């Protein structure tokens, strides 16, 4: 099993959350909201293309619209491999967190 980077995982989750509305700008906005800071276009599009090459995402272009000045939108969707990768990451995280003591700050003695 190939382990996803945190960026790859969060981008896949963003695409999954957006479903039929997962296109570049909406993914970038969702991803930025998840991590709490604005991300550059390159910080999102480059890993999206890498995820496509890995077979975890597929994409297609919409029809050009007048509203967008004759440009189309590139939409993304998870492939079966992408869904499996996210499921594997979740299972790994659940396993890693299982049985740990509760995370509570304790003042040091001294």
Phi and psi in radians as a Rosetta constraint file:
Dihedral C 1 N 2 CA 2 C 2 CIRCULARHARMONIC -1.425 0.35
Dihedral N 2 CA 2 C 2 N 3 CIRCULARHARMONIC 2.267 0.35
Dihedral C 2 N 3 CA 3 C 3 CIRCULARHARMONIC -1.489 0.35
Dihedral N 3 CA 3 C 3 N 4 CIRCULARHARMONIC 2.310 0.35
Dihedral C 3 N 4 CA 4 C 4 CIRCULARHARMONIC -1.383 0.35
Dihedral N 4 CA 4 C 4 N 5 CIRCULARHARMONIC 2.597 0.35
Dihedral C 4 N 5 CA 5 C 5 CIRCULARHARMONIC -1.257 0.35
Dihedral N 5 CA 5 C 5 N 6 CIRCULARHARMONIC 2.859 0.35
Dihedral C 5 N 6 CA 6 C 6 CIRCULARHARMONIC -1.101 0.35
Dihedral N 6 CA 6 C 6 N 7 CIRCULARHARMONIC -0.690 0.35
Dihedral C 6 N 7 CA 7 C 7 CIRCULARHARMONIC -1.065 0.35
Dihedral N 7 CA 7 C 7 N 8 CIRCULARHARMONIC -0.811 0.35
Dihedral C 7 N 8 CA 8 C 8 CIRCULARHARMONIC -1.067 0.35
Dihedral N 8 CA 8 C 8 N 9 CIRCULARHARMONIC -0.767 0.35
Dihedral C 8 N 9 CA 9 C 9 CIRCULARHARMONIC -1.047 0.35
Dihedral N 9 CA 9 C 9 N 10 CIRCULARHARMONIC -0.829 0.35
Dihedral C 9 N 10 CA 10 C 10 CIRCULARHARMONIC -1.199 0.35
Dihedral N 10 CA 10 C 10 N 11 CIRCULARHARMONIC -0.573 0.35
Dihedral C 10 N 11 CA 11 C 11 CIRCULARHARMONIC -1.184 0.35
Dihedral N 11 CA 11 C 11 N 12 CIRCULARHARMONIC -0.753 0.35
Dihedral C 11 N 12 CA 12 C 12 CIRCULARHARMONIC -1.077 0.35
Dihedral N 12 CA 12 C 12 N 13 CIRCULARHARMONIC -0.727 0.35
Dihedral C 12 N 13 CA 13 C 13 CIRCULARHARMONIC -1.123 0.35
Dihedral N 13 CA 13 C 13 N 14 CIRCULARHARMONIC -0.648 0.35
Dihedral C 13 N 14 CA 14 C 14 CIRCULARHARMONIC -1.103 0.35
Dihedral N 14 CA 14 C 14 N 15 CIRCULARHARMONIC -0.788 0.35
Dihedral C 14 N 15 CA 15 C 15 CIRCULARHARMONIC -1.070 0.35
Dihedral N 15 CA 15 C 15 N 16 CIRCULARHARMONIC -0.779 0.35
Dihedral C 15 N 16 CA 16 C 16 CIRCULARHARMONIC -1.093 0.35
Dihedral N 16 CA 16 C 16 N 17 CIRCULARHARMONIC -0.730 0.35
Dihedral C 16 N 17 CA 17 C 17 CIRCULARHARMONIC -1.153 0.35
Dihedral N 17 CA 17 C 17 N 18 CIRCULARHARMONIC -0.687 0.35
Dihedral C 17 N 18 CA 18 C 18 CIRCULARHARMONIC -1.341 0.35
Dihedral N 18 CA 18 C 18 N 19 CIRCULARHARMONIC -0.377 0.35
Dihedral C 18 N 19 CA 19 C 19 CIRCULARHARMONIC 0.897 0.35
Dihedral N 19 CA 19 C 19 N 20 CIRCULARHARMONIC -2.073 0.35
Dihedral C 19 N 20 CA 20 C 20 CIRCULARHARMONIC -1.256 0.35
Dihedral N 20 CA 20 C 20 N 21 CIRCULARHARMONIC -0.109 0.35
Dihedral C 20 N 21 CA 21 C 21 CIRCULARHARMONIC -1.872 0.35
Dihedral N 21 CA 21 C 21 N 22 CIRCULARHARMONIC 0.388 0.35
Dihedral C 21 N 22 CA 22 C 22 CIRCULARHARMONIC -1.557 0.35
Dihedral N 22 CA 22 C 22 N 23 CIRCULARHARMONIC 1.555 0.35
Dihedral C 22 N 23 CA 23 C 23 CIRCULARHARMONIC -2.180 0.35
Dihedral N 23 CA 23 C 23 N 24 CIRCULARHARMONIC 2.947 0.35
Dihedral C 23 N 24 CA 24 C 24 CIRCULARHARMONIC -0.737 0.35
Dihedral N 24 CA 24 C 24 N 25 CIRCULARHARMONIC -1.022 0.35
Dihedral C 24 N 25 CA 25 C 25 CIRCULARHARMONIC -1.139 0.35
Dihedral N 25 CA 25 C 25 N 26 CIRCULARHARMONIC -0.718 0.35
Dihedral C 25 N 26 CA 26 C 26 CIRCULARHARMONIC -1.196 0.35
Dihedral N 26 CA 26 C 26 N 27 CIRCULARHARMONIC -0.613 0.35
Dihedral C 26 N 27 CA 27 C 27 CIRCULARHARMONIC -1.156 0.35
Dihedral N 27 CA 27 C 27 N 28 CIRCULARHARMONIC -0.796 0.35
Dihedral C 27 N 28 CA 28 C 28 CIRCULARHARMONIC -1.025 0.35
Dihedral N 28 CA 28 C 28 N 29 CIRCULARHARMONIC -0.757 0.35
Dihedral C 28 N 29 CA 29 C 29 CIRCULARHARMONIC -1.125 0.35
Dihedral N 29 CA 29 C 29 N 30 CIRCULARHARMONIC -0.820 0.35
Dihedral C 29 N 30 CA 30 C 30 CIRCULARHARMONIC -1.072 0.35
Dihedral N 30 CA 30 C 30 N 31 CIRCULARHARMONIC -0.806 0.35
Dihedral C 30 N 31 CA 31 C 31 CIRCULARHARMONIC -1.062 0.35
Dihedral N 31 CA 31 C 31 N 32 CIRCULARHARMONIC -0.797 0.35
Dihedral C 31 N 32 CA 32 C 32 CIRCULARHARMONIC -1.077 0.35
Dihedral N 32 CA 32 C 32 N 33 CIRCULARHARMONIC -0.696 0.35
Dihedral C 32 N 33 CA 33 C 33 CIRCULARHARMONIC -1.137 0.35
Dihedral N 33 CA 33 C 33 N 34 CIRCULARHARMONIC -0.681 0.35
Dihedral C 33 N 34 CA 34 C 34 CIRCULARHARMONIC -1.072 0.35
Dihedral N 34 CA 34 C 34 N 35 CIRCULARHARMONIC -0.783 0.35
Dihedral C 34 N 35 CA 35 C 35 CIRCULARHARMONIC -1.603 0.35
Dihedral N 35 CA 35 C 35 N 36 CIRCULARHARMONIC -0.157 0.35
Dihedral C 35 N 36 CA 36 C 36 CIRCULARHARMONIC 1.389 0.35
Dihedral N 36 CA 36 C 36 N 37 CIRCULARHARMONIC 0.352 0.35
Dihedral C 36 N 37 CA 37 C 37 CIRCULARHARMONIC -2.671 0.35
Dihedral N 37 CA 37 C 37 N 38 CIRCULARHARMONIC 2.661 0.35
Dihedral C 37 N 38 CA 38 C 38 CIRCULARHARMONIC -1.279 0.35
Dihedral N 38 CA 38 C 38 N 39 CIRCULARHARMONIC 2.270 0.35
Dihedral C 38 N 39 CA 39 C 39 CIRCULARHARMONIC -1.818 0.35
Dihedral N 39 CA 39 C 39 N 40 CIRCULARHARMONIC 2.566 0.35
Dihedral C 39 N 40 CA 40 C 40 CIRCULARHARMONIC -1.260 0.35
Dihedral N 40 CA 40 C 40 N 41 CIRCULARHARMONIC 2.840 0.35
Dihedral C 40 N 41 CA 41 C 41 CIRCULARHARMONIC -1.030 0.35
Dihedral N 41 CA 41 C 41 N 42 CIRCULARHARMONIC -0.804 0.35
Dihedral C 41 N 42 CA 42 C 42 CIRCULARHARMONIC -1.097 0.35
Dihedral N 42 CA 42 C 42 N 43 CIRCULARHARMONIC -0.590 0.35
Dihedral C 42 N 43 CA 43 C 43 CIRCULARHARMONIC -1.172 0.35
Dihedral N 43 CA 43 C 43 N 44 CIRCULARHARMONIC -0.293 0.35
Dihedral C 43 N 44 CA 44 C 44 CIRCULARHARMONIC -1.843 0.35
Dihedral N 44 CA 44 C 44 N 45 CIRCULARHARMONIC -0.830 0.35
Dihedral C 44 N 45 CA 45 C 45 CIRCULARHARMONIC -1.194 0.35
Dihedral N 45 CA 45 C 45 N 46 CIRCULARHARMONIC -0.658 0.35
Dihedral C 45 N 46 CA 46 C 46 CIRCULARHARMONIC -1.097 0.35
Dihedral N 46 CA 46 C 46 N 47 CIRCULARHARMONIC -0.871 0.35
Dihedral C 46 N 47 CA 47 C 47 CIRCULARHARMONIC -1.171 0.35
Dihedral N 47 CA 47 C 47 N 48 CIRCULARHARMONIC -0.516 0.35
Dihedral C 47 N 48 CA 48 C 48 CIRCULARHARMONIC -1.075 0.35
Dihedral N 48 CA 48 C 48 N 49 CIRCULARHARMONIC -0.749 0.35
Dihedral C 48 N 49 CA 49 C 49 CIRCULARHARMONIC -1.170 0.35
Dihedral N 49 CA 49 C 49 N 50 CIRCULARHARMONIC -0.652 0.35
Dihedral C 49 N 50 CA 50 C 50 CIRCULARHARMONIC -1.106 0.35
Dihedral N 50 CA 50 C 50 N 51 CIRCULARHARMONIC -0.694 0.35
Dihedral C 50 N 51 CA 51 C 51 CIRCULARHARMONIC -1.162 0.35
Dihedral N 51 CA 51 C 51 N 52 CIRCULARHARMONIC -0.588 0.35
Dihedral C 51 N 52 CA 52 C 52 CIRCULARHARMONIC -1.137 0.35
Dihedral N 52 CA 52 C 52 N 53 CIRCULARHARMONIC -0.781 0.35
Dihedral C 52 N 53 CA 53 C 53 CIRCULARHARMONIC -1.096 0.35
Dihedral N 53 CA 53 C 53 N 54 CIRCULARHARMONIC -0.567 0.35
Dihedral C 53 N 54 CA 54 C 54 CIRCULARHARMONIC -1.334 0.35
Dihedral N 54 CA 54 C 54 N 55 CIRCULARHARMONIC -0.184 0.35
Dihedral C 54 N 55 CA 55 C 55 CIRCULARHARMONIC 1.493 0.35
Dihedral N 55 CA 55 C 55 N 56 CIRCULARHARMONIC 0.240 0.35
Dihedral C 55 N 56 CA 56 C 56 CIRCULARHARMONIC -1.599 0.35
Dihedral N 56 CA 56 C 56 N 57 CIRCULARHARMONIC -0.329 0.35
Dihedral C 56 N 57 CA 57 C 57 CIRCULARHARMONIC -2.293 0.35
Dihedral N 57 CA 57 C 57 N 58 CIRCULARHARMONIC 2.664 0.35
Dihedral C 57 N 58 CA 58 C 58 CIRCULARHARMONIC -2.192 0.35
Dihedral N 58 CA 58 C 58 N 59 CIRCULARHARMONIC 2.827 0.35
Dihedral C 58 N 59 CA 59 C 59 CIRCULARHARMONIC -2.515 0.35
Dihedral N 59 CA 59 C 59 N 60 CIRCULARHARMONIC 2.818 0.35
Dihedral C 59 N 60 CA 60 C 60 CIRCULARHARMONIC -2.645 0.35
Dihedral N 60 CA 60 C 60 N 61 CIRCULARHARMONIC 2.788 0.35
Dihedral C 60 N 61 CA 61 C 61 CIRCULARHARMONIC -1.834 0.35
Dihedral N 61 CA 61 C 61 N 62 CIRCULARHARMONIC 2.428 0.35
Dihedral C 61 N 62 CA 62 C 62 CIRCULARHARMONIC -1.308 0.35
Dihedral N 62 CA 62 C 62 N 63 CIRCULARHARMONIC 2.996 0.35
Dihedral C 62 N 63 CA 63 C 63 CIRCULARHARMONIC -1.195 0.35
Dihedral N 63 CA 63 C 63 N 64 CIRCULARHARMONIC 2.499 0.35
Dihedral C 63 N 64 CA 64 C 64 CIRCULARHARMONIC -1.056 0.35
Dihedral N 64 CA 64 C 64 N 65 CIRCULARHARMONIC 2.519 0.35
Dihedral C 64 N 65 CA 65 C 65 CIRCULARHARMONIC -2.160 0.35
Dihedral N 65 CA 65 C 65 N 66 CIRCULARHARMONIC 2.643 0.35
Dihedral C 65 N 66 CA 66 C 66 CIRCULARHARMONIC -1.126 0.35
Dihedral N 66 CA 66 C 66 N 67 CIRCULARHARMONIC -0.645 0.35
Dihedral C 66 N 67 CA 67 C 67 CIRCULARHARMONIC -1.024 0.35
Dihedral N 67 CA 67 C 67 N 68 CIRCULARHARMONIC -0.565 0.35
Dihedral C 67 N 68 CA 68 C 68 CIRCULARHARMONIC -1.726 0.35
Dihedral N 68 CA 68 C 68 N 69 CIRCULARHARMONIC 0.357 0.35
Dihedral C 68 N 69 CA 69 C 69 CIRCULARHARMONIC 1.171 0.35
Dihedral N 69 CA 69 C 69 N 70 CIRCULARHARMONIC 0.563 0.35
Dihedral C 69 N 70 CA 70 C 70 CIRCULARHARMONIC 1.447 0.35
Dihedral N 70 CA 70 C 70 N 71 CIRCULARHARMONIC 0.140 0.35
Dihedral C 70 N 71 CA 71 C 71 CIRCULARHARMONIC -1.691 0.35
Dihedral N 71 CA 71 C 71 N 72 CIRCULARHARMONIC 2.744 0.35
Dihedral C 71 N 72 CA 72 C 72 CIRCULARHARMONIC -1.817 0.35
Dihedral N 72 CA 72 C 72 N 73 CIRCULARHARMONIC 2.911 0.35
Dihedral C 72 N 73 CA 73 C 73 CIRCULARHARMONIC -1.818 0.35
Dihedral N 73 CA 73 C 73 N 74 CIRCULARHARMONIC 2.526 0.35
Dihedral C 73 N 74 CA 74 C 74 CIRCULARHARMONIC -1.704 0.35
Dihedral N 74 CA 74 C 74 N 75 CIRCULARHARMONIC 2.034 0.35
Dihedral C 74 N 75 CA 75 C 75 CIRCULARHARMONIC -1.706 0.35
Dihedral N 75 CA 75 C 75 N 76 CIRCULARHARMONIC 2.596 0.35
Dihedral C 75 N 76 CA 76 C 76 CIRCULARHARMONIC -2.146 0.35
Dihedral N 76 CA 76 C 76 N 77 CIRCULARHARMONIC 2.621 0.35
Dihedral C 76 N 77 CA 77 C 77 CIRCULARHARMONIC -2.547 0.35
Dihedral N 77 CA 77 C 77 N 78 CIRCULARHARMONIC 2.632 0.35
Dihedral C 77 N 78 CA 78 C 78 CIRCULARHARMONIC -1.258 0.35
Dihedral N 78 CA 78 C 78 N 79 CIRCULARHARMONIC 2.455 0.35
Dihedral C 78 N 79 CA 79 C 79 CIRCULARHARMONIC -1.515 0.35
Dihedral N 79 CA 79 C 79 N 80 CIRCULARHARMONIC 3.067 0.35
Dihedral C 79 N 80 CA 80 C 80 CIRCULARHARMONIC -1.040 0.35
Dihedral N 80 CA 80 C 80 N 81 CIRCULARHARMONIC -0.678 0.35
Dihedral C 80 N 81 CA 81 C 81 CIRCULARHARMONIC -1.103 0.35
Dihedral N 81 CA 81 C 81 N 82 CIRCULARHARMONIC -0.656 0.35
Dihedral C 81 N 82 CA 82 C 82 CIRCULARHARMONIC -1.149 0.35
Dihedral N 82 CA 82 C 82 N 83 CIRCULARHARMONIC -0.738 0.35
Dihedral C 82 N 83 CA 83 C 83 CIRCULARHARMONIC -1.102 0.35
Dihedral N 83 CA 83 C 83 N 84 CIRCULARHARMONIC -0.747 0.35
Dihedral C 83 N 84 CA 84 C 84 CIRCULARHARMONIC -1.111 0.35
Dihedral N 84 CA 84 C 84 N 85 CIRCULARHARMONIC -0.685 0.35
Dihedral C 84 N 85 CA 85 C 85 CIRCULARHARMONIC -1.122 0.35
Dihedral N 85 CA 85 C 85 N 86 CIRCULARHARMONIC -0.756 0.35
Dihedral C 85 N 86 CA 86 C 86 CIRCULARHARMONIC -1.141 0.35
Dihedral N 86 CA 86 C 86 N 87 CIRCULARHARMONIC -0.706 0.35
Dihedral C 86 N 87 CA 87 C 87 CIRCULARHARMONIC -1.077 0.35
Dihedral N 87 CA 87 C 87 N 88 CIRCULARHARMONIC -0.702 0.35
Dihedral C 87 N 88 CA 88 C 88 CIRCULARHARMONIC -1.164 0.35
Dihedral N 88 CA 88 C 88 N 89 CIRCULARHARMONIC -0.697 0.35
Dihedral C 88 N 89 CA 89 C 89 CIRCULARHARMONIC -1.122 0.35
Dihedral N 89 CA 89 C 89 N 90 CIRCULARHARMONIC -0.761 0.35
Dihedral C 89 N 90 CA 90 C 90 CIRCULARHARMONIC -1.094 0.35
Dihedral N 90 CA 90 C 90 N 91 CIRCULARHARMONIC -0.763 0.35
Dihedral C 90 N 91 CA 91 C 91 CIRCULARHARMONIC -1.088 0.35
Dihedral N 91 CA 91 C 91 N 92 CIRCULARHARMONIC -0.718 0.35
Dihedral C 91 N 92 CA 92 C 92 CIRCULARHARMONIC -1.126 0.35
Dihedral N 92 CA 92 C 92 N 93 CIRCULARHARMONIC -0.751 0.35
Dihedral C 92 N 93 CA 93 C 93 CIRCULARHARMONIC -1.140 0.35
Dihedral N 93 CA 93 C 93 N 94 CIRCULARHARMONIC -0.747 0.35
Dihedral C 93 N 94 CA 94 C 94 CIRCULARHARMONIC -1.038 0.35
Dihedral N 94 CA 94 C 94 N 95 CIRCULARHARMONIC -0.740 0.35
Dihedral C 94 N 95 CA 95 C 95 CIRCULARHARMONIC -1.145 0.35
Dihedral N 95 CA 95 C 95 N 96 CIRCULARHARMONIC -0.762 0.35
Dihedral C 95 N 96 CA 96 C 96 CIRCULARHARMONIC -1.123 0.35
Dihedral N 96 CA 96 C 96 N 97 CIRCULARHARMONIC -0.651 0.35
Dihedral C 96 N 97 CA 97 C 97 CIRCULARHARMONIC -1.457 0.35
Dihedral N 97 CA 97 C 97 N 98 CIRCULARHARMONIC -0.286 0.35
Dihedral C 97 N 98 CA 98 C 98 CIRCULARHARMONIC -1.129 0.35
Dihedral N 98 CA 98 C 98 N 99 CIRCULARHARMONIC 2.279 0.35
Dihedral C 98 N 99 CA 99 C 99 CIRCULARHARMONIC 1.394 0.35
Dihedral N 99 CA 99 C 99 N 100 CIRCULARHARMONIC 0.069 0.35
Dihedral C 99 N 100 CA 100 C 100 CIRCULARHARMONIC -1.349 0.35
Dihedral N 100 CA 100 C 100 N 101 CIRCULARHARMONIC 2.611 0.35
Dihedral C 100 N 101 CA 101 C 101 CIRCULARHARMONIC -1.121 0.35
Dihedral N 101 CA 101 C 101 N 102 CIRCULARHARMONIC 2.705 0.35
Dihedral C 101 N 102 CA 102 C 102 CIRCULARHARMONIC -1.055 0.35
Dihedral N 102 CA 102 C 102 N 103 CIRCULARHARMONIC 2.428 0.35
Dihedral C 102 N 103 CA 103 C 103 CIRCULARHARMONIC -1.424 0.35
Dihedral N 103 CA 103 C 103 N 104 CIRCULARHARMONIC 1.774 0.35
Dihedral C 103 N 104 CA 104 C 104 CIRCULARHARMONIC -2.370 0.35
Dihedral N 104 CA 104 C 104 N 105 CIRCULARHARMONIC 2.314 0.35
Dihedral C 104 N 105 CA 105 C 105 CIRCULARHARMONIC -1.237 0.35
Dihedral N 105 CA 105 C 105 N 106 CIRCULARHARMONIC 2.243 0.35
Dihedral C 105 N 106 CA 106 C 106 CIRCULARHARMONIC -2.076 0.35
Dihedral N 106 CA 106 C 106 N 107 CIRCULARHARMONIC 2.219 0.35
Dihedral C 106 N 107 CA 107 C 107 CIRCULARHARMONIC -1.104 0.35
Dihedral N 107 CA 107 C 107 N 108 CIRCULARHARMONIC 2.450 0.35
Dihedral C 107 N 108 CA 108 C 108 CIRCULARHARMONIC -1.250 0.35
Dihedral N 108 CA 108 C 108 N 109 CIRCULARHARMONIC 2.627 0.35
Dihedral C 108 N 109 CA 109 C 109 CIRCULARHARMONIC -1.420 0.35
Dihedral N 109 CA 109 C 109 N 110 CIRCULARHARMONIC 2.484 0.35
